[in-house]
Amino acid sequence: MSKFLYYQDGHISGRNSVNRTGCYLTDWLTKFDELITIALENKVEAILDGGDLFHSPIVSYNVCDAIVDRIEKSGLTYYCLFGNHSERYHSKEHSHDTTLAHILRRSRNFRHLNVIEGKDFAIVGIEYCHNVEEQLKEIGLELPYEKNIWRLAIVHAFITPEPFPFASHVVCDDINTNVDIVFVAHYHKCWQKVVGNTEYVDIGCFGRNSITEADIIPKCILLDTEKRNYEIIPLNSAKPGHEVFDLKKIEELKANDASIEEFIKSIESTKFQGQRIEDIIKQIAKEQNIEPKVVEGILEKINGLQT
């Protein structure tokens, strides 16, 4: 019997985002401790991370060690995708100097989520990359396994249940796939939808950096490959939104005539959250054939001001 525990979009950081109250890192580690406890109590084979464990490609030693020490002490195996926040230049291949790449080289417990195969199941990780959404539209998501194999995919891409304004995305209905369940990371909102024989599941972000994520309850998924089912588990240690964000600030920000610098710093605290701005920049870059490295430099500056 193989069980796995899945979660996504950790976005751990040693600093508080705009309008975050208390200590983000302390709250995050409390949730992570609960995640490990759930994994141990259910005797899972491994923890599966859908990407964006870190909020930036490089994090401090104390943040890195806090994660690695906990996993190694638990004895658990930890499979992970990079995700766009943990990558350089929107590419795993160019991310050899990142914190996550360092951990993968130095810890036996951490492994890149490529393919996990069992007797009658297969779990495949699909890494974030430049224009991954367009690739999913054009190529689809077909796994090379027979129908008797339970086919699962963990995809870090902006897959949505319906058309999304001002962002490069792919609607799940437009993906040709033979996968039984697609676990969607990257998009921080929670949703579920069945399209044909495929179920799409997005449990939302584990780490809440934006005030627009105040209503999200961090969760994990207990996956049972023998019974071919899953259970979504809300984390009891996750504080309600009003305890981790100053919700009054969102109205103040809307009323203020902020400078450009202040606008960028607070962009994740308004309805025009960082993800949309990033996608607008990507779309402009695509239309004007701007080099990916140039786009990455712009996005890194924006992300630096947001955190």
C-alpha positions as CSV (number, residue, x, y, z in Angstrom):
1,M,0.0,0.0,0.0
2,S,1.4,3.4,-1.0
3,K,0.2,6.6,0.5
4,F,1.4,10.1,-0.2
5,L,0.8,13.5,1.3
6,Y,0.6,16.4,-1.2
7,Y,0.6,20.2,-0.7
8,Q,1.6,23.1,-2.9
9,D,2.8,26.7,-3.1
10,G,4.6,26.9,0.2
11,H,6.2,30.3,-0.4
12,I,8.2,30.2,2.7
13,S,10.1,33.4,3.5
14,G,12.0,34.9,6.4
15,R,10.3,38.2,5.9
16,N,6.7,39.4,6.3
17,S,4.8,40.6,3.2
18,V,2.9,43.9,3.2
19,N,0.0,43.9,5.6
20,R,1.0,40.6,7.2
21,T,0.8,40.6,11.0
22,G,2.6,38.4,13.5
23,C,5.6,36.4,12.2
24,Y,5.1,34.8,8.8
25,L,8.0,32.3,9.3
26,T,6.8,31.1,12.7
27,D,3.3,30.6,11.5
28,W,4.6,28.8,8.4
29,L,6.8,26.4,10.3
30,T,3.9,25.6,12.7
31,K,1.8,24.5,9.7
32,F,4.7,22.6,8.3
33,D,5.1,20.7,11.6
34,E,1.5,19.7,11.4
35,L,2.0,18.6,7.8
36,I,4.9,16.3,8.9
37,T,2.7,14.9,11.8
38,I,-0.1,14.1,9.4
39,A,2.5,12.3,7.1
40,L,3.9,10.3,10.0
41,E,0.6,9.3,11.5
42,N,-0.6,8.0,8.1
43,K,2.7,6.3,7.4
44,V,3.0,7.9,3.9
45,E,5.7,6.9,1.5
46,A,6.6,10.5,0.8
47,I,5.5,14.1,0.9
48,L,4.8,15.6,-2.5
49,D,5.4,19.3,-3.1
50,G,3.8,20.9,-6.1
51,G,6.3,23.7,-6.3
52,D,7.2,27.1,-5.0
53,L,8.4,25.8,-1.6
54,F,10.4,29.1,-1.4
55,H,9.1,32.5,-2.2
56,S,12.4,33.4,-4.0
57,P,15.2,31.4,-5.6
58,I,17.6,32.2,-2.8
59,V,16.6,32.2,0.9
60,S,18.6,32.6,4.1
61,Y,20.4,29.7,5.7
62,N,18.1,29.7,8.7
63,V,15.0,29.3,6.5
64,C,16.7,26.6,4.4
65,D,17.9,24.7,7.5
66,A,14.5,24.9,9.2
67,I,13.0,22.9,6.3
68,V,15.8,20.4,5.8
69,D,16.2,19.7,9.6
70,R,12.6,18.9,10.0
71,I,12.4,16.6,7.0
72,E,15.6,14.8,7.9
73,K,14.6,14.4,11.5
74,S,11.2,12.9,10.4
75,G,12.9,10.4,8.1
76,L,10.4,11.2,5.4
77,T,11.2,11.4,1.7
78,Y,10.3,14.7,0.1
79,Y,9.6,15.0,-3.6
80,C,9.4,18.5,-5.0
81,L,9.0,20.6,-8.1
82,F,10.7,23.9,-8.4
83,G,7.9,26.2,-9.4
84,N,8.4,29.7,-10.9
85,H,9.4,31.4,-7.6
86,S,12.1,28.9,-6.9
87,E,13.6,29.0,-10.4
88,R,16.0,31.2,-12.3
89,Y,14.8,32.4,-15.8
90,H,11.7,30.3,-15.6
91,S,13.8,27.2,-16.1
92,K,14.8,24.3,-13.8
93,E,17.9,23.9,-16.0
94,H,19.1,27.4,-15.2
95,S,18.4,27.1,-11.5
96,H,21.5,25.1,-10.3
97,D,22.5,27.9,-7.9
98,T,19.2,28.2,-6.2
99,T,18.5,27.2,-2.6
100,L,16.2,24.3,-3.7
101,A,18.9,23.0,-6.1
102,H,21.4,23.1,-3.2
103,I,19.1,21.1,-1.0
104,L,18.5,18.5,-3.7
105,R,22.2,18.0,-4.0
106,R,23.0,17.8,-0.3
107,S,20.0,16.0,1.3
108,R,19.2,12.4,0.7
109,N,15.7,13.0,1.8
110,F,14.9,15.5,-0.9
111,R,14.3,14.4,-4.5
112,H,13.1,16.1,-7.6
113,L,9.5,15.1,-8.5
114,N,9.9,13.5,-11.9
115,V,8.1,10.2,-12.0
116,I,7.0,7.9,-9.1
117,E,5.9,4.5,-10.4
118,G,4.1,1.7,-8.4
119,K,2.6,-1.6,-9.4
120,D,-0.6,0.0,-10.6
121,F,-0.1,3.8,-10.4
122,A,2.1,6.5,-11.7
123,I,2.7,10.0,-10.4
124,V,4.3,12.5,-12.9
125,G,5.5,15.9,-12.0
126,I,5.3,18.7,-14.7
127,E,7.7,21.5,-14.0
128,Y,7.0,25.2,-14.5
129,C,8.7,26.7,-17.6
130,H,8.4,29.6,-19.9
131,N,5.1,29.4,-21.8
132,V,4.1,26.1,-20.1
133,E,0.4,27.1,-20.5
134,E,0.8,27.4,-24.2
135,Q,2.5,24.0,-24.4
136,L,-0.4,22.4,-22.5
137,K,-2.8,24.0,-24.9
138,E,-0.9,22.9,-28.0
139,I,0.6,19.5,-27.0
140,G,-1.7,18.5,-24.2
141,L,-0.9,16.2,-21.2
142,E,-0.7,12.6,-22.3
143,L,1.1,10.1,-20.0
144,P,2.5,6.8,-21.5
145,Y,0.6,4.4,-19.3
146,E,-2.2,1.9,-20.0
147,K,-5.7,2.5,-18.7
148,N,-5.3,0.0,-15.9
149,I,-2.6,2.3,-14.4
150,W,-3.9,5.1,-12.1
151,R,-2.4,8.1,-13.8
152,L,-1.8,11.2,-11.6
153,A,-0.1,14.5,-12.6
154,I,1.2,17.3,-10.4
155,V,1.4,20.4,-12.7
156,H,2.9,23.7,-11.7
157,A,1.1,26.0,-14.3
158,F,-1.6,28.5,-14.5
159,I,-4.5,26.1,-15.1
160,T,-7.9,27.6,-14.4
161,P,-11.5,26.3,-14.4
162,E,-12.7,29.2,-16.6
163,P,-11.2,32.0,-18.7
164,F,-9.0,34.3,-16.6
165,P,-8.5,38.1,-17.4
166,F,-5.1,39.8,-17.8
167,A,-3.1,36.6,-17.4
168,S,-1.4,33.9,-19.5
169,H,-3.3,30.8,-18.6
170,V,-4.9,27.6,-19.9
171,V,-8.5,26.6,-19.1
172,C,-8.6,23.0,-18.0
173,D,-11.3,22.2,-20.6
174,D,-8.8,23.0,-23.4
175,I,-6.2,20.4,-22.3
176,N,-6.1,17.1,-24.2
177,T,-5.2,14.6,-21.5
178,N,-5.5,10.9,-20.5
179,V,-4.6,11.7,-16.8
180,D,-7.1,10.6,-14.1
181,I,-6.3,13.4,-11.6
182,V,-4.4,16.6,-12.2
183,F,-3.2,18.3,-9.1
184,V,-2.9,22.0,-10.0
185,A,-0.3,24.2,-8.3
186,H,0.7,27.8,-9.1
187,Y,-2.8,29.2,-9.1
188,H,-3.4,30.1,-5.4
189,K,-7.2,29.8,-5.4
190,C,-9.1,26.6,-4.5
191,W,-11.2,24.9,-7.1
192,Q,-12.1,21.5,-8.4
193,K,-13.6,20.4,-11.8
194,V,-14.2,17.2,-13.7
195,V,-13.6,17.4,-17.5
196,G,-14.4,14.2,-19.3
197,N,-12.5,11.4,-17.4
198,T,-10.1,13.8,-15.8
199,E,-10.5,15.5,-12.4
200,Y,-8.7,18.8,-11.7
201,V,-7.9,19.6,-8.0
202,D,-6.4,22.8,-6.7
203,I,-6.2,23.2,-2.9
204,G,-4.7,26.7,-3.0
205,C,-1.6,28.0,-1.4
206,F,0.0,26.7,1.8
207,G,1.8,30.0,2.4
208,R,-0.4,33.1,2.3
209,N,1.6,36.2,1.3
210,S,-1.1,38.3,-0.2
211,I,-4.0,39.9,1.6
212,T,-6.2,38.6,-1.2
213,E,-5.5,35.1,0.1
214,A,-6.9,35.8,3.6
215,D,-9.9,33.6,3.0
216,I,-7.8,30.6,1.9
217,I,-7.5,27.8,4.4
218,P,-4.2,26.0,3.9
219,K,-4.7,22.3,3.2
220,C,-3.0,19.1,2.2
221,I,-4.1,16.0,0.4
222,L,-3.8,12.4,1.7
223,L,-3.5,10.2,-1.4
224,D,-4.1,6.5,-1.2
225,T,-2.9,4.7,-4.4
226,E,-4.4,1.3,-3.4
227,K,-7.9,2.6,-2.8
228,R,-7.4,5.1,-5.6
229,N,-8.9,8.0,-3.6
230,Y,-7.8,11.1,-1.8
231,E,-8.8,13.2,1.2
232,I,-8.4,16.9,1.5
233,I,-7.3,17.8,5.0
234,P,-7.5,21.4,6.3
235,L,-4.7,22.3,8.6
236,N,-5.8,22.9,12.2
237,S,-2.8,25.1,12.9
238,A,-3.6,27.6,10.1
239,K,-4.8,30.8,11.6
240,P,-7.9,32.5,10.1
241,G,-7.2,35.4,7.7
242,H,-8.1,38.2,10.1
243,E,-5.4,37.0,12.5
244,V,-2.6,37.1,9.9
245,F,-3.5,40.1,7.8
246,D,-4.5,43.7,8.7
247,L,-7.7,43.6,6.6
248,K,-8.4,47.3,7.2
249,K,-5.3,48.2,5.1
250,I,-6.9,47.1,1.8
251,E,-9.4,49.9,2.0
252,E,-6.7,52.4,3.0
253,L,-4.5,51.3,0.0
254,K,-7.4,51.8,-2.4
255,A,-8.0,55.3,-1.0
256,N,-4.4,56.5,-1.0
257,D,-2.7,58.2,-4.0
258,A,0.4,56.1,-3.7
259,S,3.7,56.7,-5.5
260,I,4.9,54.1,-8.1
261,E,7.3,52.6,-5.6
262,E,4.6,52.3,-2.9
263,F,2.3,50.8,-5.5
264,I,4.7,48.0,-6.4
265,K,5.4,47.3,-2.7
266,S,1.7,47.0,-2.0
267,I,0.6,45.3,-5.2
268,E,0.0,42.0,-3.5
269,S,-2.3,43.7,-1.0
270,T,-4.8,45.0,-3.6
271,K,-7.1,43.3,-6.1
272,F,-4.3,43.7,-8.7
273,Q,-2.1,41.1,-7.0
274,G,1.5,40.3,-8.1
275,Q,0.6,37.3,-10.2
276,R,-1.5,39.4,-12.6
277,I,1.2,42.1,-13.0
278,E,3.8,39.4,-13.8
279,D,1.6,37.8,-16.4
280,I,0.9,41.2,-18.0
281,I,4.7,41.7,-18.3
282,K,5.1,38.2,-19.8
283,Q,2.4,38.8,-22.3
284,I,4.0,42.1,-23.4
285,A,7.3,40.4,-23.6
286,K,5.9,37.6,-25.8
287,E,4.3,40.1,-28.2
288,Q,7.5,42.1,-28.5
289,N,9.8,39.0,-28.6
290,I,11.8,40.2,-25.6
291,E,14.5,37.8,-24.3
292,P,13.4,35.6,-21.4
293,K,16.4,36.7,-19.3
294,V,15.4,40.4,-19.6
295,V,11.9,39.5,-18.5
296,E,13.2,37.5,-15.6
297,G,15.3,40.5,-14.4
298,I,12.2,42.7,-14.4
299,L,10.2,40.1,-12.5
300,E,12.9,39.6,-9.9
301,K,13.0,43.4,-9.2
302,I,9.2,43.4,-8.7
303,N,9.3,40.3,-6.5
304,G,12.1,41.8,-4.4
305,L,9.9,44.8,-3.7
306,Q,6.9,42.7,-2.9
307,T,8.6,40.6,-0.2
